Amino acid sequence: MAIYCSRDVFEALEGLTLPADKRRIISHASAQDAPEAVIITLNRLQEGVQYRNMDEVCENTSIVCSLEVYSVLQGFEYPAYKKAVLGYAESRGATEMAMEDLKRLPRGHKYRNIGEICSNIPSS
């Protein structure tokens, strides 16, 4: 599992005055036309908390997927089982790291969205 605050997050929040709460952070990112993966990441922030700086934002948007997993699964149609997820990722030229993460998904589960996939990748 990778915890990250990607360049995309920094770009989406450029110009945002901190401190700011989750609603204002997401609103700013949306106004900047942030990629879906960034909005998903920012939705992990807690409600009612004032984030004082980018370090706090990044620390609190920790995710269980790398940006590579999010990117490679863009456009994928759900629901799907692990085998279909792996096939799609491979056909899109997934990085070795993304494939390793996806191979650790539990079998037999039908994944309904990217968030469900990410939350089911066990730590390495």
FIKOLZA-1660 file (N, C-alpha, C; in steps of 0.1 Angstrom, whole numbers, plus 5000, padded with zeros to 4 digits):
% residues 124
   i   px   py   pz ch aa at
   1 5008 4988 5000  A  M  N
   1 5000 5000 5000  A  M CA
   1 5009 5012 5000  A  M  C
   2 5004 5022 4993  A  A  N
   2 5012 5035 4992  A  A CA
   2 5004 5046 4998  A  A  C
   3 5010 5054 5006  A  I  N
   3 5003 5066 5011  A  I CA
   3 5010 5077 5004  A  I  C
   4 5002 5086 4998  A  Y  N
   4 5008 5096 4990  A  Y CA
   4 5000 5109 4990  A  Y  C
   5 5006 5119 4986  A  C  N
   5 5000 5132 4983  A  C CA
   5 5006 5135 4970  A  C  C
   6 4999 5133 4959  A  S  N
   6 5004 5134 4946  A  S CA
   6 5006 5148 4941  A  S  C
   7 5013 5150 4931  A  R  N
   7 5015 5163 4924  A  R CA
   7 5001 5168 4920  A  R  C
   8 4992 5159 4916  A  D  N
   8 4978 5163 4912  A  D CA
   8 4971 5170 4924  A  D  C
   9 4973 5165 4936  A  V  N
   9 4966 5171 4948  A  V CA
   9 4972 5185 4950  A  V  C
  10 4985 5186 4949  A  F  N
  10 4991 5199 4951  A  F CA
  10 4986 5209 4940  A  F  C
  11 4986 5204 4928  A  E  N
  11 4981 5213 4917  A  E CA
  11 4966 5217 4919  A  E  C
  12 4958 5208 4923  A  A  N
  12 4944 5210 4925  A  A CA
  12 4942 5220 4937  A  A  C
  13 4951 5220 4946  A  L  N
  13 4949 5229 4958  A  L CA
  13 4958 5242 4957  A  L  C
  14 4964 5244 4946  A  E  N
  14 4972 5256 4944  A  E CA
  14 4963 5268 4945  A  E  C
  15 4968 5278 4953  A  G  N
  15 4960 5290 4955  A  G CA
  15 4950 5289 4966  A  G  C
  16 4948 5278 4972  A  L  N
  16 4939 5276 4983  A  L CA
  16 4945 5282 4996  A  L  C
  17 4938 5291 5003  A  T  N
  17 4942 5296 5015  A  T CA
  17 4938 5287 5027  A  T  C
  18 4948 5283 5034  A  L  N
  18 4946 5274 5046  A  L CA
  18 4948 5283 5058  A  L  C
  19 4941 5280 5069  A  P  N
  19 4933 5267 5071  A  P CA
  19 4920 5267 5063  A  P  C
  20 4915 5255 5061  A  A  N
  20 4903 5252 5053  A  A CA
  20 4897 5239 5058  A  A  C
  21 4884 5238 5057  A  D  N
  21 4877 5225 5060  A  D CA
  21 4875 5217 5047  A  D  C
  22 4871 5205 5049  A  K  N
  22 4869 5195 5038  A  K CA
  22 4860 5201 5027  A  K  C
  23 4849 5208 5030  A  R  N
  23 4840 5213 5020  A  R CA
  23 4847 5223 5012  A  R  C
  24 4855 5232 5018  A  R  N
  24 4862 5243 5010  A  R CA
  24 4873 5237 5002  A  R  C
  25 4880 5227 5008  A  I  N
  25 4891 5221 5000  A  I CA
  25 4886 5214 4988  A  I  C
  26 4875 5206 4989  A  I  N
  26 4870 5199 4978  A  I CA
  26 4864 5209 4968  A  I  C
  27 4857 5219 4972  A  S  N
  27 4851 5229 4964  A  S CA
  27 4862 5236 4955  A  S  C
  28 4874 5239 4962  A  H  N
  28 4885 5245 4955  A  H CA
  28 4890 5236 4944  A  H  C
  29 4893 5223 4948  A  A  N
  29 4898 5213 4939  A  A CA
  29 4888 5212 4927  A  A  C
  30 4876 5211 4929  A  S  N
  30 4866 5210 4918  A  S CA
  30 4866 5221 4909  A  S  C
  31 4867 5233 4915  A  A  N
  31 4868 5245 4906  A  A CA
  31 4881 5246 4898  A  A  C
  32 4891 5238 4902  A  Q  N
  32 4904 5237 4894  A  Q CA
  32 4903 5226 4884  A  Q  C
  33 4891 5219 4883  A  D  N
  33 4890 5208 4874  A  D CA
  33 4899 5196 4877  A  D  C
  34 4900 5194 4890  A  A  N
  34 4909 5183 4895  A  A CA
  34 4904 5170 4890  A  A  C
  35 4913 5160 4887  A  P  N
  35 4910 5147 4883  A  P CA
  35 4901 5140 4893  A  P  C
  36 4893 5130 4889  A  E  N
  36 4884 5123 4898  A  E CA
  36 4892 5116 4909  A  E  C
  37 4904 5111 4906  A  A  N
  37 4912 5105 4917  A  A CA
  37 4915 5115 4928  A  A  C
  38 4917 5127 4925  A  V  N
  38 4920 5137 4935  A  V CA
  38 4908 5140 4944  A  V  C
  39 4896 5141 4937  A  I  N
  39 4884 5143 4945  A  I CA
  39 4881 5131 4954  A  I  C
  40 4883 5119 4949  A  I  N
  40 4882 5107 4957  A  I CA
  40 4891 5108 4969  A  I  C
  41 4903 5111 4967  A  T  N
  41 4913 5112 4977  A  T CA
  41 4909 5123 4988  A  T  C
  42 4905 5135 4983  A  L  N
  42 4901 5145 4992  A  L CA
  42 4889 5142 5000  A  L  C
  43 4880 5133 4995  A  N  N
  43 4868 5129 5002  A  N CA
  43 4871 5121 5015  A  N  C
  44 4884 5117 5016  A  R  N
  44 4888 5110 5028  A  R CA
  44 4890 5119 5040  A  R  C
  45 4891 5132 5037  A  L  N
  45 4892 5142 5048  A  L CA
  45 4881 5141 5058  A  L  C
  46 4883 5144 5071  A  Q  N
  46 4872 5144 5081  A  Q CA
  46 4864 5156 5080  A  Q  C
  47 4851 5155 5082  A  E  N
  47 4842 5166 5083  A  E CA
  47 4845 5174 5096  A  E  C
  48 4844 5188 5095  A  G  N
  48 4845 5196 5107  A  G CA
  48 4859 5199 5112  A  G  C
  49 4869 5195 5104  A  V  N
  49 4883 5197 5108  A  V CA
  49 4888 5208 5100  A  V  C
  50 4896 5217 5106  A  Q  N
  50 4903 5228 5099  A  Q CA
  50 4917 5223 5096  A  Q  C
  51 4921 5221 5084  A  Y  N
  51 4934 5217 5080  A  Y CA
  51 4943 5230 5078  A  Y  C
  52 4953 5230 5086  A  R  N
  52 4961 5243 5087  A  R CA
  52 4972 5244 5076  A  R  C
  53 4976 5233 5071  A  N  N
  53 4986 5233 5060  A  N CA
  53 4985 5221 5051  A  N  C
  54 4993 5221 5041  A  M  N
  54 4993 5210 5031  A  M CA
  54 4998 5197 5038  A  M  C
  55 5007 5197 5047  A  D  N
  55 5011 5185 5054  A  D CA
  55 4999 5178 5061  A  D  C
  56 4991 5186 5067  A  E  N
  56 4979 5180 5074  A  E CA
  56 4969 5175 5064  A  E  C
  57 4967 5182 5053  A  V  N
  57 4958 5176 5042  A  V CA
  57 4964 5163 5037  A  V  C
  58 4977 5163 5034  A  C  N
  58 4982 5150 5028  A  C CA
  58 4982 5139 5038  A  C  C
  59 4985 5142 5051  A  E  N
  59 4985 5132 5061  A  E CA
  59 4971 5126 5063  A  E  C
  60 4961 5134 5061  A  N  N
  60 4947 5129 5063  A  N CA
  60 4940 5125 5051  A  N  C
  61 4947 5124 5040  A  T  N
  61 4941 5119 5028  A  T CA
  61 4948 5106 5024  A  T  C
  62 4955 5100 5034  A  S  N
  62 4962 5088 5031  A  S CA
  62 4952 5077 5025  A  S  C
  63 4957 5071 5015  A  I  N
  63 4949 5061 5008  A  I CA
  63 4956 5048 5007  A  I  C
  64 4949 5038 5004  A  V  N
  64 4955 5024 5003  A  V CA
  64 4958 5021 4989  A  V  C
  65 4957 5030 4980  A  C  N
  65 4961 5028 4966  A  C CA
  65 4971 5038 4961  A  C  C
  66 4979 5035 4952  A  S  N
  66 4988 5044 4946  A  S CA
  66 4980 5052 4935  A  S  C
  67 4986 5063 4931  A  L  N
  67 4980 5070 4920  A  L CA
  67 4980 5062 4907  A  L  C
  68 4989 5052 4906  A  E  N
  68 4990 5044 4894  A  E CA
  68 4978 5035 4893  A  E  C
  69 4973 5030 4905  A  V  N
  69 4961 5021 4905  A  V CA
  69 4949 5029 4900  A  V  C
  70 4947 5041 4906  A  Y  N
  70 4936 5050 4902  A  Y CA
  70 4937 5053 4887  A  Y  C
  71 4948 5057 4882  A  S  N
  71 4950 5060 4868  A  S CA
  71 4947 5049 4859  A  S  C
  72 4952 5037 4862  A  V  N
  72 4950 5026 4852  A  V CA
  72 4936 5021 4852  A  V  C
  73 4928 5023 4863  A  L  N
  73 4915 5018 4863  A  L CA
  73 4904 5029 4859  A  L  C
  74 4909 5041 4854  A  Q  N
  74 4900 5051 4849  A  Q CA
  74 4893 5045 4837  A  Q  C
  75 4880 5047 4836  A  G  N
  75 4872 5042 4825  A  G CA
  75 4867 5027 4827  A  G  C
  76 4872 5020 4837  A  F  N
  76 4868 5006 4839  A  F CA
  76 4853 5006 4843  A  F  C
  77 4846 4996 4838  A  E  N
  77 4832 4994 4841  A  E CA
  77 4830 4984 4852  A  E  C
  78 4822 4988 4862  A  Y  N
  78 4819 4980 4874  A  Y CA
  78 4805 4975 4873  A  Y  C
  79 4801 4965 4880  A  P  N
  79 4809 4957 4890  A  P CA
  79 4818 4947 4882  A  P  C
  80 4828 4942 4889  A  A  N
  80 4837 4932 4883  A  A CA
  80 4844 4924 4894  A  A  C
  81 4849 4913 4890  A  Y  N
  81 4857 4904 4898  A  Y CA
  81 4872 4907 4896  A  Y  C
  82 4880 4902 4905  A  K  N
  82 4894 4905 4905  A  K CA
  82 4900 4902 4891  A  K  C
  83 4896 4890 4885  A  K  N
  83 4902 4886 4872  A  K CA
  83 4900 4897 4861  A  K  C
  84 4888 4903 4861  A  A  N
  84 4885 4913 4851  A  A CA
  84 4893 4926 4854  A  A  C
  85 4894 4929 4867  A  V  N
  85 4902 4941 4871  A  V CA
  85 4916 4939 4867  A  V  C
  86 4922 4928 4869  A  L  N
  86 4936 4925 4865  A  L CA
  86 4938 4926 4850  A  L  C
  87 4928 4920 4843  A  G  N
  87 4929 4920 4828  A  G CA
  87 4928 4934 4822  A  G  C
  88 4920 4942 4828  A  Y  N
  88 4918 4956 4823  A  Y CA
  88 4931 4964 4826  A  Y  C
  89 4936 4962 4838  A  A  N
  89 4948 4970 4842  A  A CA
  89 4960 4966 4833  A  A  C
  90 4961 4953 4831  A  E  N
  90 4972 4948 4822  A  E CA
  90 4971 4954 4808  A  E  C
  91 4958 4954 4803  A  S  N
  91 4956 4959 4789  A  S CA
  91 4959 4974 4788  A  S  C
  92 4958 4981 4799  A  R  N
  92 4961 4995 4799  A  R CA
  92 4976 4998 4803  A  R  C
  93 4984 4988 4804  A  G  N
  93 4998 4990 4806  A  G CA
  93 5001 4994 4820  A  G  C
  94 4995 4988 4830  A  A  N
  94 4997 4991 4844  A  A CA
  94 5012 4989 4848  A  A  C
  95 5016 4998 4857  A  T  N
  95 5030 4996 4862  A  T CA
  95 5031 4983 4870  A  T  C
  96 5043 4979 4872  A  E  N
  96 5045 4967 4880  A  E CA
  96 5040 4969 4894  A  E  C
  97 5042 4981 4899  A  M  N
  97 5037 4984 4913  A  M CA
  97 5021 4983 4914  A  M  C
  98 5015 4988 4904  A  A  N
  98 5000 4988 4903  A  A CA
  98 4995 4973 4902  A  A  C
  99 5002 4965 4894  A  M  N
  99 4998 4951 4892  A  M CA
  99 5000 4944 4905  A  M  C
 100 5011 4946 4911  A  E  N
 100 5014 4939 4924  A  E CA
 100 5003 4942 4934  A  E  C
 101 4999 4955 4935  A  D  N
 101 4988 4959 4944  A  D CA
 101 4975 4951 4941  A  D  C
 102 4972 4952 4928  A  L  N
 102 4959 4945 4923  A  L CA
 102 4959 4930 4925  A  L  C
 103 4970 4924 4924  A  K  N
 103 4971 4910 4925  A  K CA
 103 4969 4905 4940  A  K  C
 104 4970 4915 4949  A  R  N
 104 4968 4912 4963  A  R CA
 104 4953 4913 4967  A  R  C
 105 4944 4917 4958  A  L  N
 105 4930 4918 4960  A  L CA
 105 4925 4904 4964  A  L  C
 106 4916 4903 4974  A  P  N
 106 4909 4890 4977  A  P CA
 106 4901 4885 4965  A  P  C
 107 4901 4872 4963  A  R  N
 107 4893 4866 4952  A  R CA
 107 4879 4865 4957  A  R  C
 108 4870 4863 4947  A  G  N
 108 4856 4860 4950  A  G CA
 108 4847 4872 4953  A  G  C
 109 4853 4884 4954  A  H  N
 109 4845 4895 4957  A  H CA
 109 4842 4903 4944  A  H  C
 110 4830 4908 4943  A  K  N
 110 4826 4916 4931  A  K CA
 110 4828 4931 4935  A  K  C
 111 4837 4937 4929  A  Y  N
 111 4840 4951 4932  A  Y CA
 111 4831 4961 4925  A  Y  C
 112 4825 4970 4932  A  R  N
 112 4815 4979 4927  A  R CA
 112 4821 4993 4922  A  R  C
 113 4833 4996 4927  A  N  N
 113 4839 5009 4923  A  N CA
 113 4854 5009 4927  A  N  C
 114 4861 5020 4923  A  I  N
 114 4875 5021 4926  A  I CA
 114 4878 5021 4941  A  I  C
 115 4869 5028 4949  A  G  N
 115 4871 5029 4963  A  G CA
 115 4871 5016 4970  A  G  C
 116 4862 5007 4965  A  E  N
 116 4861 4994 4971  A  E CA
 116 4873 4985 4967  A  E  C
 117 4878 4987 4955  A  I  N
 117 4891 4980 4952  A  I CA
 117 4902 4985 4961  A  I  C
 118 4904 4998 4962  A  C  N
 118 4914 5003 4970  A  C CA
 118 4913 4999 4985  A  C  C
 119 4901 4999 4990  A  S  N
 119 4900 4996 5004  A  S CA
 119 4902 4981 5007  A  S  C
 120 4902 4973 4996  A  N  N
 120 4904 4958 4998  A  N CA
 120 4918 4954 4994  A  N  C
 121 4927 4963 4991  A  I  N
 121 4941 4959 4988  A  I CA
 121 4948 4958 5002  A  I  C
 122 4952 4945 5005  A  P  N
 122 4959 4944 5018  A  P CA
 122 4973 4950 5018  A  P  C
 123 4977 4954 5030  A  S  N
 123 4991 4960 5030  A  S CA
 123 5001 4949 5027  A  S  C
 124 5012 4954 5021  A  S  N
 124 5023 4945 5017  A  S CA
 124 5032 4942 5028  A  S  C
% end
